[in-house]
Amino acid sequence: MIRKAILDDVPAIHALLQFYNIKGELLARPLSKLYDHLRDFWVFEDPKQKKIVGCCALQFCWEDMAEIRSLAVDHDFTGRGIGSTLTERSIQEAFYFKIKDLFTLTYRPTFFEQFGFSTIDKKELPIKVWSDCIGCVSFPNCDEIALLKKL
């Protein structure tokens, strides 16, 4: 079941992001930022276990630009289309809000290419986007790949 995240979901979202951060596949987000941006998140809850097994956020950056970020699926649930479902829902939400440019920073560009994203130079993104990057352990040597989808 896919739904908007609620306060009780934050520890599960945090755990998912931490798991992939430790593996070096995703940048972690502190709990305080997850609470600050909770309304950005969609979650996928396994109906049998009543457990959050996936998450994805759509964060608005500017009047016509948003980012898909923090996409993660529980390792035991990968390969079931959960990541794709969460991505599709975020894209639908971006259309609803009349976003023109949807981007992501990722270590898995081929995943996003299947949704019509194309690789771009990070320098093409506006400076406003980089405000979150200052606190990152990889700043200023970001090794994520930027992709953009025109809506």
Stockholm file with secondary structure:
# STOCKHOLM 1.0

chainA/1-151         MIRKAILDDVPAIHALLQFYNIKGELLARPLSKLYDHLRDFWVFEDPKQKKIVGCCALQFCWEDMAEIRSLAVDHDFTGRGIGSTLTERSIQEAFYFKIKDLFTLTYRPTFFEQFGFSTIDKKELPIKVWSDCIGCVSFPNCDEIALLKKL
#=GR chainA/1-151 SS CEEECCGGGHHHHHHHHHHHHHTTSSCCCCHHHHHHTGGGEEEEEETTTTEEEEEEEEEEEETTEEEEEEEEECGGGTTSSHHHHHHHHHHHHHHHTTCSEEEEEESCHHHHHTTTCEEECGGGSCGGGGGGGGGSTTTTSCCCEEEEEEC
#=GC SS_cons         CEEECCGGGHHHHHHHHHHHHHTTSSCCCCHHHHHHTGGGEEEEEETTTTEEEEEEEEEEEETTEEEEEEEEECGGGTTSSHHHHHHHHHHHHHHHTTCSEEEEEESCHHHHHTTTCEEECGGGSCGGGGGGGGGSTTTTSCCCEEEEEEC
//
